[in-house]
Each structure stands twice: as structure tokens, then as C-alpha cells.
Amino acid sequence: MNVRTSAALAGLACAASAVAAAQLAAAAVAPGSAPIAAVGAAVVDAVPEPVKAFAIRTFGFNDKLVLLLGIGAVLMVAAAVVGVLARRRIAVGYAALALLGTAGAAAALTRPAAEASWAVPSLVGAACGALVLRLLFRRPAAPGAPVPGRAVDRRGVLIALVGAGLAGAAGWRLGGTGEVDAARDAVRLPEPVSTGPAGEGLDVPGLTSYLTPNADFYRVDTALVVPRVLPDDYRLRVTGRVDRPIEFSYRDLLERDLVEREITLSCVSNEVGGTLAGNARWLGVPLAEILAEAGVRDGADQVVGRSADGWTAGTPTGVCTDGRDALLAVGMNGEPLPLEHGFPVRMIVPGLYGYVSATKWLVEIELSSFADFDPYWIRRDWAAEAPIKTFSRIDTPKPLKTIAAGTTAVAGIAWAQHRGIDRVEVRVDEGPWAEAELAPVIGPDTWRQWRWAWDAEPGRHKLEVRATDADGATQTEERQPPFPDGATGWHSVVVTTQ
């Protein structure tokens, strides 16, 4: 191993030690205070909307993992370069570690839920990295060495890398979700006092299931580290322009009269033909009852939902009290909310995109006004009020698939939450539209499966779908990207029959 390679590995060992020590310290402070997580969250806040849309479109549910891996890769390259430079001038290494600690601490302190202690993990990490740097580059090269500078303790590099790995794993373990997972497993949800009708699905191979399993339900949020809220510690505050501020514990909510409803959620980032939508059976407290108890004052036209990590969403007060099944959800498909989907409590408001209605890890409901407060995504120029647009998708046959000529099932799903789907039509090669069969409907807040029997002739064909909602509005053909209030356009697939 040549001198430069040894120095590069020493730089990696210093950086790894700093990150591992910070991860251990963050386990005692808050998982989100770890420098990688804090810097990643700051990056999420800062990048332009087209970059976020590209990440969601390209990486889907793995966008957060890709971001963290990218930060890690940049850090590794920078650490290797600093290691080579530090062999000649060790002050370069100390300066880089000071910069790393300062940047991590600053990023952590910018998080909405941060306290002063959130700066500690980054500073501890920088100090640990500086100590390892001193040990690995502790003596000058021997007189007459071919390359002047400090000698690298190669055995020390190996020891530091192994130690960093063990410490990082311990920090990750201690900062994990084990305690919250155990508390969630111990929750026993009460039976609802009101259960909505259960929908029925169509039996078509390749068709999206009517109810989405929790493990398959889409996830789009800004939380690089899932908030860990223990049920015993949970408090929900109702504040702002109300006559009577109220506070609820988790047990308070479970002891209320709960209702269970099937509701489809959809993300505003969903592209035409995309999969960022899901249908589940939600158990929760009617939000309108909570607002009535608090007493909404005149002018409070916005319900601001605030997450445990400080994220905010703003929902029109009118849609929370107009009779629709707006819920403070505690259950999903017969079990407590999964951690990734908002345990212990989240908001569900049918008919609106999630970024203005579906606050996860909900800890505060503040009655405000649109004139006085802009929530997270509104400050980034997304539309303030975002009713879900009529959408339809072909699930089967898949794009570019080769299928046998003859009768073929074309099937998919369509949704227009809180309006409902009245008709779905399919056409082949821009020919006449044919009406598809719809699954039985239970209400306007869920998607509907559909199917159409196609007598497929040999050749290459283009299939298109469009839906009409219960208000009589037919989905527009015009293609628009998700920004700023949801995508539009007909979904199409091209298949070959033979």
C-alpha cells in the first residue's frame, strides 16, 4: 500500500469515527440530531422542486435512502482527499473536521423540532474525529523518506475503521425504533362504534388490490428519520383561534367513540400512471368533533397540522367540518398505524392531496388562517388548496408487454376522492371510447377498480383510459406535471398482440 492510499484510508477512518461518535451521541439526544440525518433534512428543504420531483419519480419510496447514500459517498470522497492533504499539513484535517462539526450542528439546529442539545452530536463527532486524526498522523516521516510529511499509523487505521463500524452500529441500534415498536405492539385498539361499508374488488390478475396492505402503502414525506413518539408520552394540543384550547393523550383519543372508514389517499407528486396512491381502512376520531369541542373562532379558515418533527400542513377548515370523514386516525387496516405512516396519530381528510391534509406523527392542531401562515409546502410555491384531481390508470396489461390475440382483460383503478368515479372509458389506437365495468361503489372517498374485455387483434396497439367523476367532469387529456397542484392527462400503454 503506497503512502497516498494509506493517507486516504486514514482520512476515511477519521470521518467514520466522527460520524460514528455523533451517531452514538444522537441516540442519547434525538435521532434527527445526527449530522448525516440533519444535513440530509436540510438538503431536502433546500433543493428546488424539480429536483424533488425527479427524485420521487426516479427512486420512488427509496428517495431518502438514495439521498443518504449520496451524502455518504460525498463525505467518503472528501475524507479521502483531506486525508492525503493532512499528511502534509495536519491543520487541513483539523479544519475539515471543524467544518464538518459546525455544518452538522448548524443543520441540526435548523430543524423545526430542534433544541440546543441537538448541536451536541456533531460537536462530539468532530472532537472524536480530531482525536483519531492526531493518533493516526502522530509522527513525522522518517528522515530520507521518499515522500515528505507525516507517517500514517496503518495498524491504527484498521483499528479506527473497525471501531467506527462497531460504534456506528451501536449508535444506529440505540437510536432505532425498538422501544416504539414494542410500545406499538402492545397497543390494543378498541372496536369502532361505527363501521363503514366494506368495498369489493374485481378478480383480475395484475389488477391493484382494492385495499392496499400496510407494507405496500406508498410513503412520501420529508422525514429522513422517522419520528419516535411513545404512546405514553403522546400529547395532542388543539391551539390557535379557538375558544377552549384542549390537550389529549393517546389514551384519551382511544377512549372516544372511534369510527372506521375506507379512504383512498393520493400524493400530489403522483405522475400520470403513477403508483403514489393507496386505499386503506382507517380507524379514528372524527376531526369535526374535536374542532367543535375547541370552538373555532371566526376567521380561522385554516387547520394547521403540526408533526412531531415540525413539518406542517394547512387544511381548509371548511372541509374538516362539512360532513366528510376527516379523521384523527389511530389505526390502519385493523392495526395501529405503522411507524412510517404516522404512529401514534395522523390526520386523514378525504378529497385533498396529502401535503395539505395528511399530517403524520400529529402533535398539534392549530386554528389559523391562510393569510397568517404558510405551511411547509406552501412556502415552496405549491398550491394552498389542493383538491384531488380525477385520475385513472391501466394496471394490466403492462406497458410493452406481448400478449396473445383474442379476448384480453384490460383493467385498472380510478379515483376522484370525495366526488367519486361515475364512469371509466377505454379506447384502442385512438378509436371510439368503450365504457368499462366498474367495481361496486361504497362511497365517494375510495378508488374504484375497473375492467374492460378487449378483443385484441394481432399487431402493436395503444390503450388509453379516462375517467368521469360523479360531478360529470371528465378527466382532461392535457398533460401537466404535478407541480403546483397535481398532474393531469390520460394514462396510456403500448402493447403487442400476436
NULUMDREN-635707 format. One record per residue (C-alpha): residue number from 0; z, y, x. Coordinates in steps of 0.1 Angstrom, whole numbers, plus 2048, in hexadecimal, padded with zeros to 3 digits. Example, Ala and Ser with C-alpha at 12.3 -4.5 7.8 and 13.67 -1.06 7.14 Angstrom:
[0, [84E, 7D3, 87B]]
[1, [847, 7F5, 889]]
END
This chain:
[0, [800, 800, 800]]
[1, [7F6, 821, 80F]]
[2, [80B, 840, 811]]
[3, [7FB, 853, 7F4]]
[4, [7FE, 835, 7DD]]
[5, [823, 832, 7E6]]
[6, [828, 856, 7DF]]
[7, [815, 854, 7BE]]
[8, [82B, 837, 7B3]]
[9, [84A, 84A, 7BD]]
[10, [83F, 867, 7A7]]
[11, [83B, 84E, 78A]]
[12, [85D, 840, 791]]
[13, [86D, 863, 790]]
[14, [85B, 86C, 76F]]
[15, [864, 84A, 760]]
[16, [888, 84E, 76A]]
[17, [889, 871, 75A]]
[18, [87A, 865, 73A]]
[19, [890, 846, 738]]
[20, [8B0, 85A, 73E]]
[21, [8A5, 873, 724]]
[22, [89F, 857, 70B]]
[23, [8C2, 849, 711]]
[24, [8D1, 86C, 70C]]
[25, [8BC, 871, 6ED]]
[26, [8CB, 851, 6DE]]
[27, [8ED, 863, 6DE]]
[28, [8DF, 885, 6D2]]
[29, [8C1, 87E, 6BA]]
[30, [8A2, 869, 6BF]]
[31, [88C, 887, 6B9]]
[32, [89B, 899, 6D6]]
[33, [88B, 882, 6F0]]
[34, [872, 897, 704]]
[35, [853, 881, 6FD]]
[36, [85B, 881, 6D7]]
[37, [863, 8A7, 6D8]]
[38, [844, 8B0, 6EB]]
[39, [82F, 89A, 6D5]]
[40, [83C, 8AA, 6B6]]
[41, [835, 8CC, 6C5]]
[42, [811, 8C1, 6CC]]
[43, [80E, 8B5, 6A8]]
[44, [818, 8D8, 69C]]
[45, [802, 8EA, 6B4]]
[46, [7E0, 8D8, 6B3]]
[47, [7C5, 8E7, 69D]]
[48, [7BF, 8D7, 67B]]
[49, [79D, 8C8, 685]]
[50, [7AE, 8B5, 6A1]]
[51, [7C9, 8A7, 689]]
[52, [7AE, 89D, 670]]
[53, [79A, 88B, 68C]]
[54, [7BA, 879, 697]]
[55, [7C2, 86D, 674]]
[56, [79D, 864, 66D]]
[57, [799, 851, 68E]]
[58, [7BB, 841, 694]]
[59, [7C9, 83F, 671]]
[60, [7ED, 833, 66F]]
[61, [7ED, 830, 696]]
[62, [7E8, 855, 69C]]
[63, [80C, 85A, 6A7]]
[64, [80B, 83D, 6BF]]
[65, [7EA, 84A, 6CE]]
[66, [7FA, 86C, 6D3]]
[67, [819, 85E, 6E5]]
[68, [803, 848, 6FB]]
[69, [7EE, 866, 704]]
[70, [80C, 87A, 70D]]
[71, [819, 85D, 722]]
[72, [7F7, 85A, 734]]
[73, [7F6, 87F, 73C]]
[74, [81A, 87D, 749]]
[75, [812, 85F, 75F]]
[76, [7F4, 870, 76F]]
[77, [807, 890, 775]]
[78, [824, 87D, 783]]
[79, [80E, 86A, 79C]]
[80, [7FE, 88B, 7A8]]
[81, [820, 89B, 7AB]]
[82, [82C, 87D, 7BF]]
[83, [810, 881, 7D8]]
[84, [817, 8A7, 7DB]]
[85, [83D, 8A2, 7DD]]
[86, [83A, 88C, 7FC]]
[87, [82E, 8AB, 80F]]
[88, [843, 8C5, 7FC]]
[89, [860, 8B6, 7E9]]
[90, [865, 8D7, 7D7]]
[91, [845, 8D0, 7C3]]
[92, [857, 8B1, 7B4]]
[93, [876, 8C5, 7AB]]
[94, [861, 8E0, 79B]]
[95, [84E, 8C7, 787]]
[96, [86E, 8B6, 77A]]
[97, [87C, 8D8, 772]]
[98, [85D, 8E0, 75E]]
[99, [85F, 8BE, 74C]]
[100, [883, 8C4, 743]]
[101, [87D, 8E7, 737]]
[102, [85E, 8DE, 723]]
[103, [870, 8C1, 712]]
[104, [88F, 8D5, 70A]]
[105, [87A, 8F2, 6FC]]
[106, [866, 8DA, 6E7]]
[107, [885, 8C9, 6DA]]
[108, [895, 8EA, 6D0]]
[109, [876, 8F5, 6BC]]
[110, [87A, 8D8, 6A4]]
[111, [886, 8E3, 682]]
[112, [8A5, 8CC, 681]]
[113, [8AF, 8D3, 6A6]]
[114, [8D1, 8DD, 6B2]]
[115, [8DA, 8EA, 6D4]]
[116, [8E3, 8C7, 6E0]]
[117, [8BE, 8BD, 6DC]]
[118, [8B7, 8CE, 6FE]]
[119, [8CF, 8B6, 710]]
[120, [8B9, 897, 713]]
[121, [89C, 8A9, 724]]
[122, [8B4, 8BA, 73C]]
[123, [8C6, 899, 744]]
[124, [8A5, 889, 74A]]
[125, [899, 8A4, 762]]
[126, [8BA, 8A1, 775]]
[127, [8B6, 87B, 778]]
[128, [892, 87F, 783]]
[129, [89D, 898, 79E]]
[130, [8B7, 880, 7AB]]
[131, [89E, 863, 7AD]]
[132, [885, 87B, 7BE]]
[133, [89F, 883, 7D9]]
[134, [8A7, 85E, 7DF]]
[135, [882, 853, 7E1]]
[136, [877, 86F, 7F8]]
[137, [898, 872, 80B]]
[138, [88B, 872, 82F]]
[139, [86F, 881, 844]]
[140, [853, 86A, 850]]
[141, [859, 85C, 873]]
[142, [84C, 870, 890]]
[143, [828, 869, 897]]
[144, [821, 85B, 874]]
[145, [7FC, 85D, 86B]]
[146, [803, 872, 84C]]
[147, [81E, 88D, 84F]]
[148, [838, 893, 834]]
[149, [854, 87F, 825]]
[150, [857, 859, 826]]
[151, [858, 847, 805]]
[152, [873, 82D, 7FE]]
[153, [85C, 812, 7F1]]
[154, [879, 7FB, 7E7]]
[155, [88A, 818, 7D6]]
[156, [86A, 81E, 7C2]]
[157, [86A, 7FA, 7B5]]
[158, [88F, 7FD, 7AC]]
[159, [88A, 81E, 79B]]
[160, [86D, 811, 786]]
[161, [880, 7F2, 77B]]
[162, [89F, 807, 774]]
[163, [88B, 820, 760]]
[164, [87C, 804, 74B]]
[165, [89E, 7F5, 743]]
[166, [8AD, 817, 73B]]
[167, [88F, 821, 726]]
[168, [891, 801, 712]]
[169, [8B7, 806, 70D]]
[170, [8B1, 829, 701]]
[171, [896, 81E, 6EA]]
[172, [8AC, 803, 6DC]]
[173, [8CA, 819, 6D8]]
[174, [8B5, 834, 6C7]]
[175, [8A4, 81B, 6B1]]
[176, [8A7, 815, 68C]]
[177, [8BF, 7F7, 68D]]
[178, [8DC, 809, 67C]]
[179, [8C7, 818, 661]]
[180, [8B4, 7F7, 65C]]
[181, [8D5, 7E5, 656]]
[182, [8E2, 801, 63E]]
[183, [8C1, 7FF, 62B]]
[184, [8C3, 7D9, 628]]
[185, [8E6, 7DD, 619]]
[186, [8DA, 7F4, 5FD]]
[187, [8D8, 7E4, 5DB]]
[188, [8C3, 7F9, 5C3]]
[189, [8CE, 7FA, 59F]]
[190, [8B8, 7F0, 582]]
[191, [8A4, 80D, 573]]
[192, [8AD, 819, 550]]
[193, [888, 81E, 54A]]
[194, [86B, 809, 557]]
[195, [847, 814, 553]]
[196, [82C, 7FB, 54A]]
[197, [81E, 7E5, 566]]
[198, [7FA, 7E8, 56E]]
[199, [7E1, 7CB, 571]]
[200, [7C9, 7C6, 58D]]
[201, [7A6, 7B7, 58E]]
[202, [7A0, 796, 5A0]]
[203, [784, 79F, 5B8]]
[204, [783, 793, 5DC]]
[205, [784, 7B1, 5F4]]
[206, [792, 7C9, 5DA]]
[207, [7B0, 7DD, 5E3]]
[208, [7CF, 7CF, 5D1]]
[209, [7DC, 7E3, 5B3]]
[210, [7FF, 7E7, 5C3]]
[211, [800, 7EF, 5E8]]
[212, [819, 7DA, 5FC]]
[213, [832, 7F0, 60E]]
[214, [826, 7E4, 630]]
[215, [803, 7EE, 628]]
[216, [80A, 810, 618]]
[217, [7FA, 82C, 62B]]
[218, [810, 843, 640]]
[219, [806, 867, 64A]]
[220, [821, 87F, 655]]
[221, [82C, 893, 673]]
[222, [84A, 87F, 67D]]
[223, [845, 86F, 69F]]
[224, [868, 862, 69D]]
[225, [872, 855, 67A]]
[226, [891, 868, 66E]]
[227, [8AF, 851, 66D]]
[228, [8C5, 85A, 64F]]
[229, [8E2, 843, 647]]
[230, [8E8, 83F, 621]]
[231, [90E, 847, 626]]
[232, [905, 868, 637]]
[233, [8EA, 872, 620]]
[234, [8EC, 893, 60D]]
[235, [8D2, 8A3, 5F7]]
[236, [8D7, 8C8, 5F1]]
[237, [8C7, 8DC, 5D5]]
[238, [8C7, 900, 5DF]]
[239, [8B4, 921, 5DC]]
[240, [8AC, 933, 5BC]]
[241, [8C3, 91D, 5A6]]
[242, [8E0, 925, 590]]
[243, [8F5, 909, 59E]]
[244, [8EF, 8FB, 5C1]]
[245, [8F6, 8D6, 5C1]]
[246, [8FB, 8BB, 5DB]]
[247, [8F6, 895, 5D6]]
[248, [8FF, 878, 5EB]]
[249, [8E9, 859, 5EC]]
[250, [902, 847, 5D6]]
[251, [901, 864, 5BD]]
[252, [8DB, 85F, 5B9]]
[253, [8DD, 839, 5B6]]
[254, [8F7, 83D, 59A]]
[255, [8E1, 853, 585]]
[256, [8C8, 846, 56B]]
[257, [8AB, 83A, 580]]
[258, [887, 835, 574]]
[259, [86C, 81F, 583]]
[260, [847, 82A, 582]]
[261, [826, 81F, 591]]
[262, [817, 83D, 5A3]]
[263, [7FA, 841, 5BB]]
[264, [7FE, 858, 5DA]]
[265, [7E1, 866, 5ED]]
[266, [7DF, 87A, 60D]]
[267, [7CB, 89A, 60F]]
[268, [7BD, 88D, 630]]
[269, [7AB, 871, 61F]]
[270, [786, 871, 626]]
[271, [76C, 865, 60D]]
[272, [770, 840, 60D]]
[273, [791, 842, 620]]
[274, [7B0, 82D, 61B]]
[275, [7CB, 847, 61C]]
[276, [7D7, 83F, 5F9]]
[277, [7EE, 825, 5EA]]
[278, [7FE, 81A, 5C9]]
[279, [822, 810, 5C7]]
[280, [83E, 80B, 5AE]]
[281, [857, 826, 5B5]]
[282, [87C, 827, 5AA]]
[283, [88D, 849, 5A8]]
[284, [89F, 865, 597]]
[285, [889, 87C, 581]]
[286, [886, 89D, 595]]
[287, [885, 8B2, 575]]
[288, [8A9, 8A6, 56D]]
[289, [8B6, 8B2, 58F]]
[290, [8A4, 8D4, 58B]]
[291, [8B2, 8D8, 568]]
[292, [8D6, 8D2, 574]]
[293, [8D2, 8EB, 590]]
[294, [8C2, 905, 578]]
[295, [8A2, 913, 585]]
[296, [8A1, 939, 586]]
[297, [884, 94F, 57C]]
[298, [86A, 953, 597]]
[299, [872, 932, 5A8]]
[300, [84F, 925, 5A6]]
[301, [851, 90E, 5C5]]
[302, [866, 8F0, 5CC]]
[303, [86A, 8ED, 5F2]]
[304, [872, 8C9, 5FD]]
[305, [882, 8C8, 620]]
[306, [883, 8A9, 635]]
[307, [89F, 89E, 64C]]
[308, [888, 8A8, 66A]]
[309, [882, 8CA, 65B]]
[310, [85F, 8C4, 64D]]
[311, [858, 8D7, 62D]]
[312, [842, 8D3, 60E]]
[313, [83D, 8EB, 5F1]]
[314, [837, 8DF, 5CE]]
[315, [830, 8F5, 5B0]]
[316, [850, 8F5, 59B]]
[317, [83B, 8F1, 57B]]
[318, [82E, 8CF, 584]]
[319, [851, 8C2, 58C]]
[320, [85C, 8CB, 568]]
[321, [83D, 8C5, 553]]
[322, [845, 8A2, 548]]
[323, [834, 88E, 563]]
[324, [847, 874, 576]]
[325, [852, 889, 594]]
[326, [86D, 875, 5A6]]
[327, [887, 876, 5C0]]
[328, [87E, 852, 5CB]]
[329, [897, 83A, 5DA]]
[330, [883, 81A, 5D5]]
[331, [85F, 80D, 5DC]]
[332, [851, 7ED, 5CE]]
[333, [873, 7DF, 5C6]]
[334, [886, 7E7, 5E6]]
[335, [896, 806, 5F6]]
[336, [87D, 81D, 605]]
[337, [870, 811, 627]]
[338, [87B, 828, 644]]
[339, [857, 833, 64A]]
[340, [854, 83D, 626]]
[341, [872, 853, 623]]
[342, [892, 83F, 621]]
[343, [8AA, 847, 612]]
[344, [89A, 860, 5FA]]
[345, [877, 870, 5F6]]
[346, [864, 885, 5DD]]
[347, [847, 877, 5C8]]
[348, [833, 88F, 5B2]]
[349, [815, 87F, 5A1]]
[350, [7F4, 892, 5A2]]
[351, [7F9, 8A6, 5C3]]
[352, [7F0, 89D, 5E6]]
[353, [80E, 892, 5FB]]
[354, [80F, 8B0, 612]]
[355, [81A, 8C6, 5F4]]
[356, [830, 8AD, 5E2]]
[357, [83B, 88D, 5F4]]
[358, [857, 898, 60B]]
[359, [865, 87A, 61D]]
[360, [889, 878, 62A]]
[361, [892, 893, 611]]
[362, [8B2, 8A6, 617]]
[363, [8AD, 8C7, 605]]
[364, [89B, 8D4, 5E6]]
[365, [899, 8FA, 5E8]]
[366, [88D, 90E, 5CA]]
[367, [877, 92A, 5D9]]
[368, [856, 93B, 5D2]]
[369, [833, 938, 5E1]]
[370, [835, 95D, 5E9]]
[371, [855, 958, 5FE]]
[372, [850, 938, 611]]
[373, [833, 925, 621]]
[374, [83B, 900, 628]]
[375, [82F, 8ED, 646]]
[376, [80A, 8E6, 63E]]
[377, [805, 907, 62B]]
[378, [80D, 91A, 64B]]
[379, [7F0, 906, 65A]]
[380, [7D8, 913, 63F]]
[381, [7D7, 8F5, 627]]
[382, [7D6, 8FE, 602]]
[383, [7F7, 907, 5F3]]
[384, [7F1, 8F4, 5D2]]
[385, [7DE, 8D4, 5D6]]
[386, [7D7, 8BF, 5B7]]
[387, [7C7, 89D, 5C1]]
[388, [7A1, 89C, 5BC]]
[389, [78F, 881, 5AA]]
[390, [787, 865, 5C3]]
[391, [776, 844, 5C3]]
[392, [76F, 82A, 5DE]]
[393, [75B, 80A, 5E2]]
[394, [770, 7EE, 5F1]]
[395, [758, 7D2, 5EF]]
[396, [73D, 7CB, 5FB]]
[397, [747, 7DA, 61D]]
[398, [72F, 7F2, 62F]]
[399, [712, 7E2, 642]]
[400, [71B, 7BF, 635]]
[401, [700, 7A5, 62E]]
[402, [704, 794, 60C]]
[403, [6F2, 77A, 5F8]]
[404, [6D8, 786, 5DF]]
[405, [6E2, 781, 5BA]]
[406, [700, 78C, 5A6]]
[407, [719, 79D, 5BC]]
[408, [73A, 7AE, 5B4]]
[409, [73C, 7D3, 5BE]]
[410, [760, 7DF, 5BB]]
[411, [778, 7F9, 5C6]]
[412, [792, 812, 5BA]]
[413, [792, 835, 5AC]]
[414, [7AE, 84E, 5A6]]
[415, [7B4, 870, 597]]
[416, [7DA, 871, 595]]
[417, [7EA, 881, 576]]
[418, [7C7, 884, 566]]
[419, [7BD, 860, 568]]
[420, [79C, 84E, 56C]]
[421, [786, 84C, 54D]]
[422, [765, 83E, 55C]]
[423, [757, 830, 57D]]
[424, [731, 82D, 583]]
[425, [71D, 81C, 59E]]
[426, [6F9, 820, 5A8]]
[427, [6E2, 80E, 5C0]]
[428, [6C8, 820, 5D6]]
[429, [6CD, 841, 5C2]]
[430, [6C2, 830, 5A2]]
[431, [6D2, 833, 57F]]
[432, [6F8, 833, 57D]]
[433, [708, 814, 56E]]
[434, [72B, 814, 560]]
[435, [745, 7FD, 570]]
[436, [760, 7E9, 560]]
[437, [783, 7F9, 564]]
[438, [7A4, 7E7, 567]]
[439, [7BD, 7ED, 54B]]
[440, [7CE, 80F, 54D]]
[441, [7F3, 815, 54A]]
[442, [7F3, 83B, 54F]]
[443, [7E2, 857, 561]]
[444, [7F7, 855, 581]]
[445, [7E9, 836, 591]]
[446, [7C7, 82C, 59F]]
[447, [7B0, 815, 58C]]
[448, [79E, 7F8, 59A]]
[449, [779, 7F4, 58F]]
[450, [75D, 7DA, 593]]
[451, [738, 7D8, 58B]]
[452, [722, 7BA, 58B]]
[453, [703, 7C1, 5A0]]
[454, [6E3, 7AC, 59F]]
[455, [6DB, 7B1, 5C3]]
[456, [6B7, 7AD, 5CE]]
[457, [6AE, 7A6, 5F3]]
[458, [6AC, 7C4, 609]]
[459, [6C1, 7E1, 616]]
[460, [6D3, 7F4, 5FC]]
[461, [6E9, 813, 5F8]]
[462, [706, 810, 5DF]]
[463, [717, 830, 5D2]]
[464, [735, 836, 5BB]]
[465, [742, 853, 5A7]]
[466, [75F, 857, 58F]]
[467, [767, 86C, 571]]
[468, [78A, 876, 569]]
[469, [79B, 877, 547]]
[470, [794, 89D, 544]]
[471, [76E, 895, 545]]
[472, [768, 8A2, 568]]
[473, [751, 88D, 57D]]
[474, [756, 88A, 5A3]]
[475, [73F, 8A1, 5B6]]
[476, [724, 895, 5CD]]
[477, [72A, 8B2, 5E5]]
[478, [73A, 8A6, 606]]
[479, [757, 8BB, 611]]
[480, [771, 8B3, 62D]]
[481, [796, 8AF, 624]]
[482, [79F, 8D2, 631]]
[483, [7AC, 8E7, 61F]]
[484, [7B3, 8D5, 5FE]]
[485, [7A3, 8B2, 5FE]]
[486, [782, 8A1, 605]]
[487, [766, 89D, 5EB]]
[488, [747, 889, 5E9]]
[489, [73A, 867, 5DD]]
[490, [742, 848, 5F1]]
[491, [725, 832, 5FB]]
[492, [71F, 812, 60E]]
[493, [6FF, 803, 61B]]
[494, [6FB, 7DD, 619]]
[495, [6E0, 7C4, 61F]]
[496, [6D8, 7A7, 607]]
[497, [6C4, 789, 60F]]
END
